[in-house]
Amino acid sequence: MNLPNLTNKKLFKIPLSYQCKSIILGSLLGNGSLKIYKGYKNARLSIRHSIIQKEYFDWKVDKLKEISSVFLTKQTGFSSNCKLLFQSICDERLTDIHYLTYSNNKLNIKRSWLNHLSAESLMIWWLDDGSLIGGKSKGVLCTDGFSKESVQILMNYLEVVWEVKSTLSERKFKDKSYYRIYFSTSELKKFFLIIMPYLPVKSMKYKVEIKYKDKELQERWISIMNDNFKFIENDIVQ
């Protein structure tokens, strides 16, 4: 890995804990957003999750206490798949992050702030927007909301900093193009080895359960997962 020295950078100096910033930045690529709403001076972080991911959502809320002395956590909608919403306080520290990551109140993908992503940030990005495909032997990050140029910046960042290669795929829907990041089995394994030690809750382990046709490879991957999951206590991953 080629992690840059960031000690003199503005984002590094923002007075929030390393983990809090890691979660915020990872969430910006996934299910989170930083907005400065009309009539407000400072930015607020919002995060949405399906209620079926409540354990993971609750973990995020617990780890964001630094920015949530006042916050709203509620269910929105009435279906069986309703959403959970977290909103932080409006905070000057979040405004500083907003100015470094947003342009015209829209997320701006740039290496200058991507360099501050941690392995835990990548874990959050994957749990938010990653999926196993191809019989659960390959992976995709659903970056539909980003431009082709932004997705290419993300892919370059993953390869240069974390040594994980990926490919770009274009999908068209109603004459609009969407771009996604795809991982082969070997590159997905490398990516998972980076993020698995940070997986916070057992209910999300399905996100990294690669399926191999070869029985020996499958047993080896189960063993690797058991070695990496910090929340497992005498619990064998099946």
Number of C-alpha atoms within 10 A of each C-alpha: 11 9 12 9 10 14 9 8 12 12 20 17 11 15 9 16 12 12 14 16 22 20 22 24 26 25 27 20 24 24 16 22 22 28 21 17 12 7 6 10 12 19 24 24 24 20 22 21 19 16 17 14 17 14 14 21 20 15 12 19 19 10 13 20 13 13 20 19 9 10 18 13 15 12 16 14 10 8 7 9 14 14 20 21 20 22 21 23 18 22 16 14 16 24 20 15 20 23 16 16 22 17 11 8 15 12 19 16 20 15 15 12 18 19 15 21 17 20 20 21 26 25 24 28 23 24 24 23 16 20 17 21 14 11 11 16 19 19 26 22 19 20 19 16 14 18 15 18 11 17 21 19 16 20 19 17 18 19 15 13 14 16 15 20 20 21 12 14 14 12 11 9 7 5 7 8 13 18 22 22 21 23 22 16 18 12 17 22 18 16 23 21 16 19 22 23 17 18 22 19 17 14 13 14 15 13 18 25 18 21 20 16 9 8 10 10 12 16 15 12 19 17 14 14 23 19 12 17 20 15 14 14 8 7 9 10 17 10
